[in-house]
Amino acid sequence: MQQQGVFQYTAIDRVRYGSPFDEAVAAEAAQLNANRVFVLASGTLVQETDSVDRLKEALGPKYAGLYDQVGAHTPRTAVVEAANMARTANADLIVTLGGGSVTDGGKMVVLCLANDVSDPTDLDRFYTRVADDGASVQPDIAAPDIRMVAVPTTLSGGEFNFTAGCTDTERRMKQLYRHHLLAPQTVILDPAVTVHTPEWLWLSTGIRAVDHAVENLCSTNPLSYVDGTSAHALKLLGRGLSRVKADPTDLDARLDCLNGAWLSMTGAMAGVMKGASHGIGHVLGGTANVPHGHTSCVMLPNVLRYNKSVNAEQQATVSAAFDQPGEDAADVVRDLVARLDQPGTLRDVGLKQDQLDDIARKSMHDRYIHTNPRPITSPKQVREILDMAW
C-alpha cells in the first residue's frame, strides 16, 4: 500500500554551529531585535564555569536576568517561577544554556508567558492527555509571541522539536505540552561549551539520541527522508561517542555528536512515531526520576528484542548503520552502552521490584506505547519488557 503523510518542518529559523555560543547568542539577539534577554541556565554551568558570565558580557545591556534552578525532568514549580521572573523582567527573548531539562524549561516559560500562567496548577489546562487506549486530547494553547534561542549542552535533542516535557511533582507524572511555536527560533551548536558537561550525562544522552534514530528506523510509519537522516545520525553518534569517551577534548567528535543528535530528531518533525523505549522512558523519568539518557541505555536494547519478531528487517538497517551488518541490533546497542560504561539494567538505575507494576500502568498513558511496532494493549505487556530489563 502506498504510504501517505505530511512532513511539517518545525518553526526553527536557523541552526548556528561551530561558533562560540556567546557570540552566536549576541548575534541572534541583534537579528531578532531583542532588547530584554532572559536566560535559563544549568546550575552547574553557573556555579562551576564562566559560561554565563561570558553570555552576560556578550549581551551587555540586553541581559535581563537569570534563572538557574530548573531541576531534572523540568518540575512545573520551577518553570512557573522562572516564567514569573521573566515576566517581571519584561523579557522579549528567552535563551537556554544547558541540557534537556533546561531546554524544556525554556519552552515551558514561553508557554507560560503566552497563556498567563502564574501558578503551577494553571498548567493543568494545557497538557496533552492520553487515555489507556491511546486516545489523546490536545488542549487549545495561545500562540507564543516571545520565542526562544537554545544552546544545548547535552545530546537529548529536545531543542529540535516543539514538545516540552514537564513534571507534576505532586502526581509524580511527566506531562507533555505541544505547540509548534514552542520550538526554539534558533538553535546554537557549540562543541566547546559541552566540555563542561559531565561525562556520564554527555554519553548517556548520546544514547538517547541513538534511541531517537533507532525508533525512527523501526517505526510503524517510516519515511524515507527520516530513514536517511536517522541512519547517518547513527554513524555520527557511533563514532563520535566512542571518540569523546577516549578523548573528552576532541571537539570534532563532539560536533559529530551534536550533528547526530540533530539528525536523529527529523522523525519528530515528520510525525514518525516512536515505540516503547520512549514510552516507558518518559514514565521512568517522571515517576522514578531516572535520567533521560539512562532510560534509553536500559530500555532500548530490550524493546528491540521485544519487537524483533515484527520488524527484523527494519532492525537490520540499524545494525548496518553502525557498520555491523548481520549482527543483532539489540546486541549492537547493548554493546555500545557497555563500551561507554553506562547502566544496562533497571537495577543499575535504582529501580525496585515493587515499582514495576506502577511504571507499567502509567506507561499506558504515554502515546508512544500505543505506537510500538509490536502492539501493546495492557500493562501486562509493558511489565514483560520491564522484566526483560530487570
N, C-alpha and C positions, 0 to 999 in steps of 0.2 A: 504494500500500500504506500502511495506517495506521501512523504512527510509534508506537513504544513505547519506554519508558525510565523511569528513576527520577532525579528531581532530589534530590540529597542536599546539604543545607546543611552548611557546614563547622562546626567546633566553635568558631567565633568568637562570643563572647557579645555584644560591643559594639564599635562604632566611635565614637570621640570625635573630633569635627572642629572646627577653628577656635579651640580654646582653646590657651593656651601649653602646650607639651609637658611642661614640668617640673611644672606644677600638675596636669596630667592624669595623669602617672605617679604622683605622690604620692597622688592621689585613688584611682587603681586599686590601689595597694599597700594602702591602708586598706580598700577594699571587698573585696579578696581576702584580708585578714588576713595579709598577708605581712610578715615582720619581718627577712628577710635577703635584700636585693635585690642581685643580681649583674648588672653592666652590661657589655654588649659594645657598643663604640662605634667609629666610624670614627677612624682615627689622625689624619686631617686635622682633624676636629672637636675632638679632644683638644688638638692642637698649636696650632691657629690660631684657636680660638674659646673662649668661656667656657661653651659649652653643657653640658659635663659638670660643670663647677663649679656651674652652676645646678641641675643634677639632683641633685648631692650635697647641696646646701643644702636643696632641697625634700624630700629623703628623710630627711635628718638621721641619727639613729642606725640607721635601717633600711638605710642604704647599706652593702653588704658587700664591695664590690670592683669592679675594672675590668679588662677585657681589651681592648686596642686594637690587636691585631696580626693581625686577620683580613684576609688579602690578597685580591686579585681571584680570583674563581672559588672561593673558600672552600676552601683547602687543608686536607686532613684532618689534617695535623700541627698546624695552628693550632687547629682546633676541639677536638681532644683535649686540647691544652694548656689551652685555656680551660675545658673541662669539668673537668679535674683541679683547676684553681684554684677553680672554683665549688663543687666537692665539698668541698675543704678549707675553704672559707668557710661551709659548711653553708647554701648558698643555698636559699631556698624560693620564689624568683621570679626569672626571667631577664628582663631588659629589653634590647632592642636599639635603638640610635640610630645610623642610618646607611643605606647603600644595600643593594642586593640581596644582596651577598656577606656583609654583616654580619647581615642578616635570616636568610639560610640558615645562617650560623654559629650563631645563637641556636637555630634548630630542631635543628641537629646536637648542640648542647650538651644540649638537652632529651632527645634520643635517647640520648646517651652516659650521662647520669645515670641514665636508666631501665634501661639494659641493661649496666651495669657495664663500660663501655668506658673503658679507661685507657691503651691503646696504639693507635696508628693502624692497625696490622694487624688489631685486633679488629673494625674496621668491615667487613672482608671478609665477615662473616657476615650483613650487614644490607642491602646494596644490592640494588636490583631488577635482575635480569639479563635482558637482551633478546638473543635469538638473531638470526642473519642473516635468518630468515624472519619475525621479528616476535613470535615466541612469548616470553612473559615469565614469570619465576618470582619471586614475591613472598615473601621470607622472613618468618618469624614475628618480630615486634618487640614487646617488652614495652611495655604502655601507659604513657606518661609520667604521673607523679604531680606533677611540678614543671612548671609551664606558663610561658608567655612573654607579654610585652607588647611590641609592636613600634611603633617610631616611625620610619617611613620618611623618608628624605631624598632619594630618587630616585623614579622612576616605573616601576620594573620590575615592581611588583605582587606580588612573591613573598609579601608579608605576608598575602595573601588566599587562599593555598592551603596544603595540607598536605604538599606535596612539597618536599624540600630537595635542592639540587644541591651536591655536594661533590667536589672534585678529588683523585684519587690522583696526586700529582705524579711518582711513580716510573714509573707506567704512562702518564702524561700522558693520563688519561681522566677525564672528568667522569661521576660516578655519581649515580644518583637513589635517594633514601631516602623511603619513604612510610609514614605512619601518620596517621590522622585527628586525633590529638591533637598532632601537630607544628604544626598551625595555631596562631597566637597566640590567647590567650584574649581579648585586646583589641588593637585597632589604633588608634593616635592619629595623626590627620592635622593637622599644624600647618604652614601655609604659611610662617610666619615663620622657622622653623628651616631651611627649604630654601634661603633666600637665600645660605647659605654653600656650597651645592653648586656645583662648577664648572659653567660654562655648558654645556660640551660634554657633561658627564655628565647634566645635567638634560634637555637637549634630546634626546640620543640614547636615553636610557631612555624618554623620551616616545614615541619611535618604537617602542621595544619594546612599550609599551602599545598603540600602534596595531597592531602585529603581532598581539597577543593578540586584539584586536577583529576585525581583518580575517580572521584564520584561523578565528575563531568563525563569522563570517558565511559563510565559504566552506567550512565543514566538511562532511564526508561524513555526519555525524549531527547536523544542526542542530536547534535547539529554539527555539520562538517566543519564549519568555521571554528567552533569551540573545540572539536576534537583536535584540530591542528594546533591551536594555541595551548591546549592542555598538554598535549604530547611534548611540545617544546618546553613548556613550563617544567615538566618532569626532568628533562635533560639538564636544564639550567639548575634546578634545585638539587638534583642528584650529585652533580659535580661541585656546585657552589657550597653546599652544606659540608661536604667532606673536606673541601679545601679550607673553609673557615675553621672547622674543627682542628685541622692540622696547623693553621696559622691564623689566629684571630685578627692579625693586622692586614690581611690580604683584602684590600679594598675592591679589587676587580672581582674577587669571589663574592664579596658582599653585594656588589651591584648585580652580579648574576642572580643572587638570591632574591633581591628586591624586584628585578625584572621577572623572575619566575613567579613570584607571588602575584605580581600584576597580571601576567598572562593566565594564571590559574583562576582569576576572577571573571573571565569573559563569560563563563557559564551563568554567573549571577546576572549579568546584563541581558543574556539571551533568554532567561527563564528556563534554562536547563535544570531540571530538578535533581536534587541530591538524594542520598539514601540514609540508611540507619546510622552510619557513623556520625553524620552531622546531627541527626535527630536525637540520638542518645547523648551525644556530646553536649548539646545545649542543656540537657537536664542535669548531666553530671556537673556542669559548671554552676548553674544557678542553684541547684539543690544541695550538692555535695562539695561545692567550692573547689572542684578540680580545675586547674588552669587549662585554658582552651587547647594549647598545644599538646598537653599531656592526654587530653581526652582523645585526640586523634592518634597519638602514639599507641594507645591501648586499644581503641575500638576499631581502627581501620583494618588491620590485618584480619581480625575476627569477623568483621562484616563481609570482607572479601570472601572468606571461607564459607560463610553462611550463604552467600549469594552465588557461589561459583556454579551451582547446578543449573542456573538460569541465564548466566551471562559469561560463560567461559571464554567465548570469542572476544568479547569486549575486554575482559581481563588480560587476554593475551597482548592487547595493544599497550597495556600498562607495562608489562614486563619488557616489551620491545622498546618502549620509550626510555627505560632505564638501561638499555643496551644489554638486556639479559633475556633474549628471546627464548621461548620454550620453558622458562622457569615459572613456577607457580607465583602469581602476583602477590598473594598473601605472604609467602616466604620472602619475596624481594623486599616488600615494605617492612616486614618484621626485622629482617637483617639490617636494613638501613637504620631503623630505630636503634637497634642494638649497637651498631658501629658508632652512633652518635651518643651513646651512653644515656639514653632516655628510657623512661619506665615502659614496661611491656605488659603489665597486668594491672587489674583493678586493685589488687593487694598493694602493689608498688605505689599507688597514688593515694593510699589511705582509706579505701572503701572497706566497710564492714558488711558481712553477710546479711545482717538484718536491715541494711539499707536497700538491697537489691529489688525487693518487691515494690517499694515506693518509687524507685527510679523507673521500673518497668511501667508502672501505672501512669506516672507523669509523662513518660515518653509518648504515650498515645495522644497527647495534646500538642505534639510537635508535628508540623506539616510534613517534614521530611520522612517521618516514619511511614506515612501513607503513600509516599512515592518511592519506597525502597524497591529495587528490582524484583526481589522475591517477596511477594505480598505479606504484609504483617497486619493481622486483624485483631490481635488480642495481646494483653500484657504477657501472656504465657510465652509467646514467641520472642518478645523482647528479652524476657528472662533467660531464654535459651542462649541468646547471644551474650548476655552478661555472664552466664555461667561459663561459656567458652573463653571469655576474657578474664575469668577469675584467677 
